[in-house]
């Protein structure tokens, strides 16, 4: 069973029989489907069904020459309502054991390579004959996340004009990272010494302050799965939606984490605290994304 089903209101689907029935309902009553002819003679088929506003389940598999559909895998999804971000280079990787793909890009705002589960696989499934990795330029990415558990914590104390200074510092650092990536040794040295100075200052502050009063937002890889992250982000807005089948309530949180804006879906029963705008969300999330057309 998929551990993130409860994020979209299926917390009581705990047996394999329940999951099989749910998959059958998606296939039989799909609201959208995509069919693509593959090089091996079979057809790649994708069925999707919404169980609430902008969230649902997608089932993927193959259809043989006799028209028999065999389930490959399924996943819960959330569709983004947030404007995407444009990345200069986006890598699409095919997983070796299924028709699932991941996307990857290097964003200076995060400090790590962002890896996410690709939602719109049908747009890239034809890449298979040419290899399991392709690179695309200037593509818009819309990110979302599903959370198993999470908590609401207080915001950090803001100083006057600190947000302006922070934006300027991030812009300068981003440019220096681009220069260092292109072989500028002076930029690399500056970033190295700057990190050393910051580490020394933080080591002093942590003696007298709480960690979450120093770190406003963070985006850290979690565990062995490449698309799982621990996030700490500022809540911009929040709304509640209901699963039409189970009646369970989920929160859709719009957060900003390291200057990247995306939405997080989490079951109300798994969220500790009231997600009011201005507060912060902390939790482990599964990142998903949709890669759009060339900009």
N, C-alpha and C positions, 0 to 999 in steps of 0.2 A: 504493500500500500504506500501511496505517496504521503510523506509526513507533513506536507504543506496543504493538504486538503482542508484541514480545519481553518486555515486562514481565510477561506472563502465560504465558511459556514457548514462544513461537513465533518464536524468533530466526532460524530457518533457513527461514522462509517468505519468500523474497526475490523470487520471480518472480510475475508476474500470474497464471500458470496455477495456482500453489500457492494464491494468494489466492482465485481462483475456485472451486477445489475445496473450500477451507475454508468459503466462503460456502455452497456447495451442500450441504455436510454439515450446517451449522447449519439450513438451511431444511428439508432432508429428514428430519433426526433431531432436530428441536427438542423440547426438554423443556417449553417453555411458549410460548404464542403469544397475541397479543391482536389483535382485529379491531375497527375502528371505522369506521362509515359517515361519509364526508366529504360536505360540501355540494356538491361537484362531481360526485357520482354514483359516484366510485371509493371503494374501501375502503383505509384505512390498516391495514397489517399489520405486526406486529412478531414476529420469531422470536428465541428465546434458547436457548442451549445452554451448559451448564456443562462445562468441561474440567478442573475441579479444585474443591476446596472453596471455595465462594463466589466463584469467578471464571469467566469465560467470554466469549462473543461474542454480541452482539445484531445482527441484520440487520433493517433497516426498508425498507419500500417500499410500493408500491400494487398493488392487485389490480383489474383492470378488470372490465367486465360479463361477459366470457367466462371469468373465473376465472384469467386469466393473471397471474402475479406478476412484477413488475418491481422489481429491487433499486434502492433509492434510495441508501442508505449503510449502513455497518456500523461497529461500534466494539467494542474490548475493554472489559470492565468488571470491577470488583471490588465485591462487596456488603459494606457496612459491618456490623461486629459491635459497634460503639461506640455508646453512647447519644448521640442527636443533641442539637443546641442549638436553642432556640426564638428566632426572630427576629420582631420586631414588624412589619417590612415586608419582603416578599420580592417582587421583580419577576421575572416570567417573560417572556423575549424569544424570539420566533420568528425563526430565521435566514431570510434572504430567498431562499436558493437551495435549501433542503431542508426536510424535516420534522424538523429538529433544533432544540432549544430550549436556551437557557442561563438559569440563574437568577442573580440578583444581590441582594445585601443589603449594608448598611452596618453593620459591626461595629466598635465602638470599640476592641476589643482588637487589631485588625489595623492600623488607621490608614489603610486603603485600602478601596475597594469590592471585596467578594469576588464574583468571577464564576466560575461553575462550569458544566460541561456537565451538562445535566439527564438523568438516567437514566430516570425514570418519565414519559416523554413521553406515554404513552397516557392519563394522567390529565389532560392539558392540551391535547391535540390538538384538542378541540372549541372551543378559544378562537379558532381561526383566523377564523371569520366575524366576530368582534367586534374584530379587530385583531391586531397582532403583539406587543403588550405589555399585560400585565395585572399588577395589584398585589394581593397577598394579605396579610392580617394574621395575626399569631400562628401561624406555621407552624414545624413542626419540620424541621430540615435535618440529614441524615446525610451527612457528607463522607468521601470517599476520594480517593486519588491514585494515579496510575501514573507510575513514574519510568523514564527511559531509562538514566541513569547516576547514581551516587551514591557518597559516601564517608563513612566513619565517622571522627569527630574526637573529641578528648578533651573532657570537660565543663569548665565554668568552675569556679574555686575558690569554694566557698560559705562565706560568713561566717555566724556564729551569728545567728539570727533575721533574716537578710537576706530570706528567703522571705516572712516575715510582713510586713516593711516594704514589700516589693515588691507584695504583694497589696493592702495598704492604699493605696499610691500609685496603683495601677492602678484601684482602685475610685473614688477621688477624681477621677482624670483622666477616667474614663468618665462620671461624673456631670457634670463641667464641660463635656465635649464635647456632652452632651445639652443642657445649658443654653445653650451657645453656638449650637447648631443652632436653638434656639428663640428666638434673638435677644438673649440676655443678653450685653451688651458687656463687662461686668466679667469674666465667665468667659472670653470670647474674649481680652481683654487679658492675663489671668493665664496662659492657655495659651501665648500668644505669648512673653511674657517668660520663662516656664518653659522653653520650647524654646530660647530664646537662651542661657539659663544652662547648659542641658545641652550645647548645641553647644560652648560655650566650655570646659566641663570635659572633654568628649571630645577636643577639639582638643589639650588639654594631655596627656591620658593616652595618645593615640595615638603620641606621640613616644617613649614608653618601653615601651609594651605592644603585644602582638600584637592584631590586630583581633578575633579570635575569643575572646580572653580578656576583651574588653570587651562584645561583643555575644553574649548567651547564645542567643537565638532571633531569627529574622527571617522575614518573609513579604513578598516583593517581586515585583511583576509582571515577567515575563520576555518579551522579544521583542515581536512585533507581535500575537501571539495573545492574546486577552483572558483565556483560562482557563489559561494557563501561568504558573507561578510558580517563583521560586527560594526554597526553604525551608531553614531551619536549625532543627531541633527536637530536643528531648530524647526519647530512646527509653525508653518505659515497658516494653514487652515485644516479643518477636520470636518468630516461628515459621517453619518451612520447610514448603512444600507442593510437591507434584509435579503437573506437567501430565500427565494420564492418556494423552494421545496421543503427545506427544514425549518424555516422561520427564524433561524439564528441571525443575530445581529453582528455585523462586522464594522470596524472603523476603517475609513480611508483617510490616511494622514498625508498631507502634502508637506514635505520637509525639505530643508536646504542643508546639505552636508558637504563641507569643503567647497562651498559655492556652486554645487551641483544640485539642481532641483528635481525631485522625483516623488512619486506617490508610493505609499506602503499600505498594504492590506493586512489587517490582523483581527482575529476573533475577539469580540468584546470580553469574553471570559478569560482571555490570555493576556489582557493588557491591564497593568497595575497603574492606577491613577487616571485623572481626567485630562485628555489631550487638548488643552486650550491653546489658542495661538499665543506664541511667546514662550511657551514651555519647550522642553526638549524631549525627544524620544530616543531611547536606548534599547537596542535589541539585536538579535541575530537574524539576518534576512537572506533570502534567496533572490539574487538579482536576475531579472529578466529584461529583455530589450527588443526593440524592433528597429531594424536598419532600413532607412528609407532610400529614396532615389538620390542620384548624384545632384549636388547643389552647384 
